[in-house]
Amino acid sequence: MQILIEVDNDEMTARDALAAAEKISRDDLLRQAIGPLLVQKNADKPETAFGLWTKHTIDGLEYEDALRSEW
């Protein structure tokens, strides 16, 4: 899929210089920049929390009961 973006001359010059220095295309440079951003933004989603309790040695229900017993 193709997209059209507008950048100013300074950004285009900097992007071209970086792509040339990395020996990659302008498109590849943008893909490399967008990839980590998508990972970062998706890390905040609730689905990424699945399985976080597996590192604990106490059962989740036992932990909850212990907290409630303090009330």
N, C-alpha and C positions, 0 to 999 in steps of 0.2 A: 504494500500500500504506500502511496506517496502522500506527502503532506507539503504544504507551502507555509514557510515562516518568513517573517520580515526581520532583518537585523540591520543595524547601522554599519557604516563602512569600517569603523574601528573594530567592531566585533567580528566582521567578516575577515578582516586582515589578520586579527589575532587567531581566529579559528583556522584559517588557511596555513598560518605559520606553524601552529601546533600540530596540525595534521601532517604537514610536510616533515616536521621534526620527528614525529612518531612513525613516519612512513606508512600512514594509513589514509584512507579516503576521508573526505569531509563527513560523509554519511556514517562511516564507522566511528568517527570521533563523537558524533552526536549520539549514536547508539550506546557507546561506552559511558557517556555522561548520563543518559536517561536511565540505564539499567539500575545503577545503585539508588537513584532517586525512587524508582518504583519499589525496590526492595524495602527501603526505609519507610515509605508511606504505607506499604502493606503490613509492615511489622506492627503497626499500631492497631490492627484489626483484632477483634476478639478471638478469631480462629487460631491466632498464633499462640494463644495461651493454653491450648489443649496440651495436656501432658506435663504441665509445669510442676505438678505435685509429685511426680515420680521420683524426684531426688530426695524427698523426705522419707524418713524411716517410720514415722508414726502414720497410722491410718487416718485418713481425712475425717472420718466420723468420730474417731477417738479424740482427735484434736479439737473438733467442734464441741464435743461433750465437755472436754476439759475447760475450754473457754467459757462455756455456759455455766459450768459449776462455780465459776468465780463470781457470778452474779448473786 
